[in-house]
Amino acid sequence: MARAAAQLPDWIFSAPNKRRVIAYVVSSQNHGKLISERDLARTLGVDPRGSIDEHLFALAQLGLLQRHEGPRRFRILRRADMSGIARDLSDALSDLVVALERVQAIPVKRPK
């Protein structure tokens, strides 16, 4: 079965779900929120059995999230609670997400 063509704004993140998770986490309106994998998947309209757990654990390793009350719950850190490197990363990812919102959602052209 052929995989769906990646959309141009998703290409840089390698997957649309990863872009959605990152966009959610770096959005200042979500800083301080408690999230679970299942609730986030429902909010984003993605399959909870996908790689959402991998995305969240990686973002926690990068200092943007903190594991909270069990292995599948996270708190999105407020800027004041992030390390300097994590703040810089959050700012850069936020800028990238905003810029990509202006990119037309067309399929990535693949070599023939």
C-alpha positions in Angstrom: 0.0 0.0 0.0 1.4 3.4 -1.0 1.9 5.9 1.8 0.1 9.2 1.6 2.1 12.0 0.1 3.6 14.2 2.8 2.4 17.8 2.8 5.0 20.5 2.4 4.5 22.1 5.9 5.0 18.6 7.5 8.1 17.6 5.6 10.5 19.4 7.8 9.2 17.5 10.8 9.0 14.2 8.9 5.4 13.6 9.9 2.2 15.6 10.3 1.6 14.3 13.8 5.0 15.4 15.0 4.3 18.9 13.7 1.0 19.0 15.5 2.5 17.8 18.8 5.3 20.3 18.6 3.0 23.1 17.6 0.8 22.3 20.6 3.7 22.1 23.1 5.4 25.3 22.0 2.1 27.3 21.9 2.3 29.8 24.8 -1.4 29.3 25.5 -0.6 25.7 26.5 2.4 26.4 28.8 1.7 25.0 32.3 -1.0 22.5 31.1 -1.1 18.9 32.2 -1.6 16.5 29.2 -1.8 12.8 28.7 -1.0 11.0 25.5 -4.6 10.0 25.1 -6.0 13.4 25.7 -3.5 15.1 23.4 -4.2 12.6 20.7 -7.9 13.3 21.0 -7.3 17.1 21.0 -5.2 16.9 17.9 -7.4 14.3 16.1 -4.6 11.8 15.7 -4.4 8.0 16.4 -3.3 7.5 20.1 -1.5 4.3 19.0 0.7 6.3 16.7 4.0 7.7 17.7 2.6 10.4 19.9 4.3 8.8 22.9 7.7 9.0 21.2 7.2 12.7 20.4 6.2 13.5 24.0 9.1 11.6 25.5 11.6 13.3 23.1 10.2 16.7 23.9 10.6 15.9 27.6 14.2 15.0 27.0 14.6 18.4 25.3 13.3 20.1 28.4 10.0 21.4 27.0 7.9 18.9 29.0 8.1 17.3 32.4 6.8 13.9 33.2 4.1 14.2 35.7 2.1 11.7 37.8 3.0 8.6 35.9 4.7 7.6 32.7 2.0 8.8 30.3 1.3 12.3 31.7 3.3 15.4 31.1 3.3 19.1 32.1 4.1 21.6 29.4 6.7 23.8 31.1 6.2 27.5 31.4 9.1 29.6 30.0 10.2 30.5 33.5 10.6 26.8 34.3 12.7 25.9 31.3 16.4 26.0 31.0 17.9 28.6 28.8 18.5 26.1 26.0 15.0 24.8 26.2 13.6 28.4 26.0 15.7 29.0 22.9 14.5 25.8 21.4 10.9 26.5 22.2 11.2 30.0 20.6 12.9 28.6 17.5 10.3 25.8 17.1 7.5 28.3 17.7 8.9 30.6 15.0 9.2 27.7 12.6 5.6 26.5 13.3 4.3 30.0 12.7 6.3 30.3 9.4 5.1 26.9 8.2 1.5 27.9 8.8 1.9 30.3 5.8 3.3 27.5 3.5 0.7 26.0 1.2 -0.3 22.5 2.2 0.5 20.7 -1.1 2.1 17.3 -1.5 5.9 17.1 -1.5 7.2 16.3 -5.0 9.0 13.1 -5.0 11.8 12.2 -7.5 10.6 10.0 -10.4 
